[in-house]
Structures are given as structure tokens and as C-alpha cells.
Amino acid sequence: MESDNDSKRISPLRGDLTHEEIVNQTRVVCNGLGSLREDHYTILSRIRDEVENQRNTPSKPPPPSDRRTSPTRRSTKINDNEKVLQARISNVTKSLENLEIGIEESQVMIQLSDHFQRLEADHVMLRLEMSRVQDENDWLREELSDTQRKMQQYMLELTELQEEKKKWEFEEELKNIGQETNVRPITPSKIPVGSWRVEEEKDINRALNGDRKTSESRSASPAVSRIPVGGWRSKVSVYKSVMEKEQVRVDLKKKSDKNTGSGSKRQYFKLNASRSKIPSR
């Protein structure tokens, strides 16, 4: 059994010890040094008690066999005993000092190993935290790329909507222009300016009414295409016809002004002579 225990025991002189084996051996040695220190303290206290007892005990008379010895020899024997005790005390004290140094060194080694273990645990935690942060960073990058892709899609949709809005506004402007061309018929003026003005207003009203009837007949017929181009073209054609008739009217007016001359003025005064408020003599 003793041979088996000796074979299992790890020698501290072996150079291939692991960190854990060194720490365990240091703990065992520290505990053994602590027990040895307690034994040395008990031995030291026992020796000191013995020295005190020798100093305090009175000298007894020597036995009859030793009476022939001189007192100087007896004193030298006592001194020799004290010297032996003092030497033992010094040896035990030196051993205690060495034990204290060994215990302190072993405690320092154990504390350093504990500190290194804590540092290693902190490093492991930091590595785990770093891996977690890297995973989170990768996830955030993926989310950012998805968000950017969605934003690009939304920007494309927004541009399409803006184009559709511009198109719709253009169509509305065309409709408004077409509605503005549908001018109300000119009511005949009550100002007596001559028969040529009345005939001219009737011609304009007839042209406008005819254009309106044609536009209504066109709107009643089924539309071939939904493209908003035909409506404003018809309205523009109506507007052009009205402007052409207006130009014809202006030309006729210029010609009539040249032909009549001052006759129109006399015609005007003849028509307005009955409405004059000047009293006749």
C-alpha cells in the first residue's frame, strides 16, 4: 500500500507539472507549513518555560556523593544547560522564520494563481462579448442593407407618383383651358352704335352655338381612345374658328369705317336724337 501511495504522489522536483498541479501542491505545502509552524510555536514555548523554571528554582543542596565536587563545577553545569536551551530556542526561532517565509510565498503563489484565473475568466467573458457584438454588428448591417433597398424602392415609387401628379395637373390645366374657351354668348348691347354691331353680335352668337352643338354631338358619340388629347384639340379648333371670325369681323369693321367715313357719325346722331334731354325751342 505504501508503494502505491508513493507511486501516486507527485514529486515537486518534476519539471513537467501543469499549472493546476503546481497550485494544488502549493496548497498542500502551505497547509503542511502551517501545521509545522504551530508545532514549532509549542516547542518554543516549552523551551522558554523550561528556561524560566531553571532560573526561578532555588539551588538545592547536592547529594552526599556530589559534595566532594566544587561549586565552580556545579555553576558551569548550570551554565551549560542554559546555553543548550538558548541554542535550541535560536534554532527553533530560525526554523519559524523560514516557515513564515515559506507560508507567505505559498500564499503569494496561490493568490497569483487565483488572480490569473480571474483574468482568464474575464478574457473569456470579453471574447464572448466580442463575438456577441460582432453578431449584432452583422445583423445591423443586414438590416441597414434591407432598409436602403426598401428606401430605393420607395424613392422610385415616389418619383412615379410625382410624374403621375404632374400628368394629372397638366390634364386638369387642359380641361380648365377648354372650359375657359366655352365663353358665354355675347348679349346684344343696348348702346345705339348702329345696325352693323347688332348683325356682328348675332354672327358671333350663331358661330358659338354651332360650335357648342358640334362639341355636344362629339361628346355624345362613344370615345375611341381614352388619351386626353382629342378634347383639347376640339376646343382649340373651336377657339381658332372663333378667333378667325373675330378677325373677319375686325376686317369688315375697318372696311366699313373707310367706306362710311363721317356717315356713321350722322347715323349715330340720328338714332340718338329722340333720346336727347335738351328742351326744344
C-alpha positions as CSV (number, residue, x, y, z in Angstrom):
1,M,0.0,0.0,0.0
2,E,2.8,2.4,0.8
3,S,4.4,1.7,-2.5
4,D,1.1,2.5,-4.3
5,N,0.8,5.8,-2.5
6,D,4.4,6.7,-3.2
7,S,3.8,6.0,-6.9
8,K,0.7,8.2,-7.0
9,R,2.4,11.0,-5.1
10,I,3.6,13.8,-7.4
11,S,7.2,14.9,-6.9
12,P,7.7,18.7,-6.7
13,L,11.0,18.3,-8.4
14,R,9.4,17.1,-11.6
15,G,9.6,19.7,-14.4
16,D,6.5,18.7,-16.4
17,L,3.9,19.8,-13.9
18,T,0.8,21.6,-15.1
19,H,-0.5,24.9,-13.6
20,E,-3.2,23.1,-11.7
21,E,-0.8,20.6,-10.3
22,I,1.6,23.3,-9.1
23,V,-1.2,25.2,-7.4
24,N,-2.5,22.1,-5.7
25,Q,1.0,21.1,-4.5
26,T,1.5,24.7,-3.2
27,R,-1.8,24.5,-1.3
28,V,-0.7,21.2,0.3
29,V,2.7,22.6,1.2
30,C,1.2,25.7,2.7
31,N,-1.1,23.6,4.9
32,G,1.9,21.5,6.0
33,L,4.0,24.5,6.7
34,G,1.1,25.9,8.8
35,S,1.0,22.8,10.9
36,L,4.8,22.8,11.3
37,R,4.6,26.4,12.4
38,E,2.1,25.5,15.2
39,D,4.4,22.7,16.3
40,H,7.4,25.0,16.4
41,Y,5.4,27.5,18.5
42,T,4.6,24.8,21.0
43,I,8.2,23.6,21.2
44,L,9.5,27.2,21.6
45,S,7.0,27.9,24.4
46,R,8.0,24.7,26.1
47,I,11.7,25.5,25.9
48,R,11.1,29.0,27.2
49,D,9.1,27.6,30.1
50,E,11.9,25.3,30.9
51,V,14.4,28.1,31.0
52,E,12.2,30.2,33.2
53,N,11.8,27.2,35.6
54,Q,15.5,26.7,35.9
55,R,16.1,30.4,36.6
56,N,13.3,30.6,39.2
57,T,14.0,27.3,41.1
58,P,16.4,27.8,44.1
59,S,19.6,25.8,44.2
60,K,19.1,22.5,46.1
61,P,21.9,21.1,48.3
62,P,23.9,18.5,46.4
63,P,23.6,14.8,47.3
64,P,26.3,13.3,49.5
65,S,28.0,11.7,46.6
66,D,28.5,15.1,44.9
67,R,29.6,17.0,48.0
68,R,33.2,16.5,47.1
69,T,32.7,18.4,43.8
70,S,33.5,22.1,43.9
71,P,30.8,24.7,43.5
72,T,32.5,26.1,40.4
73,R,31.8,22.8,38.6
74,R,28.2,23.0,39.6
75,S,27.8,26.5,38.3
76,T,29.5,25.5,35.0
77,K,27.0,22.7,34.6
78,I,24.0,25.1,35.1
79,N,25.5,27.5,32.6
80,D,25.9,24.7,30.1
81,N,22.3,23.7,30.4
82,E,21.2,27.3,29.8
83,K,23.4,27.6,26.8
84,V,21.9,24.4,25.4
85,L,18.4,25.8,25.9
86,Q,19.3,29.1,24.3
87,A,20.7,27.3,21.3
88,R,17.5,25.3,21.0
89,I,15.5,28.5,21.2
90,S,17.6,30.1,18.5
91,N,17.3,27.1,16.2
92,V,13.5,26.9,16.7
93,T,13.2,30.7,16.0
94,K,15.2,30.3,12.8
95,S,13.0,27.4,11.7
96,L,9.9,29.5,12.5
97,E,11.3,32.4,10.4
98,N,11.9,30.0,7.4
99,L,8.4,28.6,7.9
100,E,6.8,32.1,7.9
101,I,8.7,32.9,4.7
102,G,7.6,29.7,3.0
103,I,4.0,30.2,4.1
104,E,4.0,33.8,2.8
105,E,5.5,32.7,-0.5
106,S,3.0,29.9,-1.0
107,Q,0.1,32.3,-0.2
108,V,1.5,34.7,-2.8
109,M,1.6,32.0,-5.4
110,I,-1.9,30.9,-4.6
111,Q,-3.2,34.5,-4.8
112,L,-1.4,35.0,-8.1
113,S,-2.9,31.8,-9.5
114,D,-6.4,33.0,-8.3
115,H,-5.7,36.4,-9.9
116,F,-4.7,34.8,-13.2
117,Q,-7.7,32.6,-13.2
118,R,-9.9,35.6,-12.7
119,L,-8.1,37.4,-15.6
120,E,-8.6,34.3,-17.8
121,A,-12.3,34.3,-16.9
122,D,-12.5,38.0,-17.7
123,H,-10.8,37.3,-21.0
124,V,-13.3,34.5,-21.8
125,M,-16.2,36.8,-21.0
126,L,-14.7,39.6,-23.1
127,R,-14.3,37.2,-26.1
128,L,-17.9,36.1,-25.7
129,E,-19.0,39.7,-25.5
130,M,-16.9,40.5,-28.6
131,S,-18.4,37.6,-30.5
132,R,-21.9,38.8,-29.5
133,V,-21.1,42.3,-30.6
134,Q,-19.8,41.0,-33.9
135,D,-23.0,39.0,-34.5
136,E,-25.1,42.1,-33.6
137,N,-23.0,44.2,-36.0
138,D,-23.6,41.8,-38.8
139,W,-27.3,41.8,-38.1
140,L,-27.3,45.6,-38.1
141,R,-25.5,45.6,-41.4
142,E,-28.1,43.3,-42.9
143,E,-30.9,45.4,-41.5
144,L,-29.2,48.5,-43.0
145,S,-28.9,47.0,-46.4
146,D,-32.6,45.9,-46.3
147,T,-33.6,49.4,-45.3
148,Q,-31.6,51.0,-48.0
149,R,-33.1,48.7,-50.6
150,K,-36.6,49.5,-49.4
151,M,-35.8,53.2,-49.4
152,Q,-34.7,53.0,-53.0
153,Q,-37.9,51.2,-54.0
154,Y,-39.9,53.9,-52.1
155,M,-38.0,56.6,-53.9
156,L,-38.8,55.0,-57.3
157,E,-42.4,54.8,-56.3
158,L,-42.3,58.4,-55.2
159,T,-40.9,59.6,-58.5
160,E,-43.5,57.7,-60.4
161,L,-46.2,59.3,-58.2
162,Q,-44.8,62.7,-58.8
163,E,-44.8,62.1,-62.6
164,E,-48.4,60.9,-62.4
165,K,-49.3,64.0,-60.4
166,K,-47.6,66.3,-63.0
167,K,-49.5,64.5,-65.7
168,W,-52.8,64.8,-63.9
169,E,-52.1,68.6,-63.2
170,F,-51.4,69.0,-66.9
171,E,-54.6,67.3,-67.9
172,E,-56.5,69.5,-65.4
173,E,-55.0,72.6,-66.9
174,L,-56.0,71.5,-70.3
175,K,-59.6,70.9,-69.0
176,N,-59.6,74.4,-67.5
177,I,-58.4,75.9,-70.7
178,G,-61.2,74.1,-72.6
179,Q,-63.7,75.3,-70.1
180,E,-62.5,78.9,-70.4
181,T,-62.9,78.7,-74.2
182,N,-66.6,77.9,-73.8
183,V,-67.4,81.6,-73.5
184,R,-70.9,82.7,-72.8
185,P,-72.7,84.2,-75.8
186,I,-72.4,88.0,-76.1
187,T,-75.5,89.7,-75.1
188,P,-76.5,92.5,-77.5
189,S,-75.5,95.9,-76.3
190,K,-78.1,98.4,-75.5
191,I,-75.9,101.2,-76.7
192,P,-77.1,102.5,-80.1
193,V,-74.0,102.1,-82.2
194,G,-75.5,101.1,-85.4
195,S,-77.0,98.0,-87.1
196,W,-73.6,96.6,-88.2
197,R,-72.8,95.9,-84.5
198,V,-76.1,94.0,-83.9
199,E,-75.5,91.9,-87.0
200,E,-71.9,91.2,-85.9
201,E,-73.0,90.0,-82.5
202,K,-75.6,87.7,-84.0
203,D,-73.0,86.2,-86.2
204,I,-70.7,85.6,-83.3
205,N,-73.5,84.0,-81.2
206,R,-74.5,81.8,-84.1
207,A,-70.9,80.6,-84.5
208,L,-70.6,79.9,-80.8
209,N,-73.9,78.0,-80.7
210,G,-73.0,76.0,-83.7
211,D,-69.6,75.0,-82.2
212,R,-71.2,74.1,-79.0
213,K,-73.7,71.8,-80.8
214,T,-70.9,70.1,-82.6
215,S,-68.9,69.6,-79.4
216,E,-72.0,68.1,-77.7
217,S,-72.6,65.7,-80.6
218,R,-68.9,64.7,-80.4
219,S,-69.1,64.1,-76.6
220,A,-72.3,62.0,-77.1
221,S,-70.6,59.7,-79.5
222,P,-68.5,56.8,-77.9
223,A,-64.9,57.8,-77.5
224,V,-62.5,55.7,-79.4
225,S,-59.5,56.4,-77.2
226,R,-59.1,57.5,-73.6
227,I,-56.0,59.5,-74.2
228,P,-56.8,63.1,-73.1
229,V,-55.7,64.7,-76.4
230,G,-58.9,64.9,-78.6
231,G,-60.9,67.0,-76.1
232,W,-58.5,69.9,-76.0
233,R,-57.9,69.6,-79.8
234,S,-61.6,70.1,-80.5
235,K,-61.7,73.0,-78.0
236,V,-58.6,74.6,-79.6
237,S,-60.2,74.2,-83.1
238,V,-63.4,76.0,-81.8
239,Y,-61.2,78.7,-80.3
240,K,-59.4,79.1,-83.6
241,S,-62.6,79.3,-85.5
242,V,-63.9,82.0,-83.1
243,M,-60.7,83.9,-83.5
244,E,-60.9,83.7,-87.3
245,K,-64.4,85.0,-87.2
246,E,-63.3,87.8,-84.9
247,Q,-60.5,88.7,-87.4
248,V,-63.0,88.7,-90.2
249,R,-65.2,91.0,-88.2
250,V,-62.3,93.3,-87.5
251,D,-61.5,93.4,-91.2
252,L,-65.1,94.2,-92.1
253,K,-65.2,96.9,-89.5
254,K,-62.1,98.5,-90.9
255,K,-63.6,98.4,-94.4
256,S,-66.9,99.9,-93.2
257,D,-65.0,102.6,-91.4
258,K,-63.2,103.5,-94.6
259,N,-66.4,103.5,-96.7
260,T,-68.8,105.3,-94.4
261,G,-66.4,107.9,-93.0
262,S,-68.5,110.6,-91.4
263,G,-71.8,109.0,-92.4
264,S,-71.7,106.7,-89.4
265,K,-71.5,109.7,-87.2
266,R,-74.6,111.2,-88.7
267,Q,-76.3,107.8,-88.4
268,Y,-75.3,107.7,-84.7
269,F,-76.8,111.2,-84.1
270,K,-80.0,110.4,-85.9
271,L,-80.5,107.3,-83.9
272,N,-79.9,109.1,-80.6
273,A,-81.8,112.3,-81.5
274,S,-85.1,111.0,-79.9
275,R,-83.4,110.3,-76.6
276,S,-81.9,113.7,-76.1
277,K,-83.0,115.5,-73.0
278,I,-82.3,119.0,-74.4
279,P,-85.5,121.0,-74.4
280,S,-86.6,122.1,-77.9
281,R,-87.4,125.7,-78.6
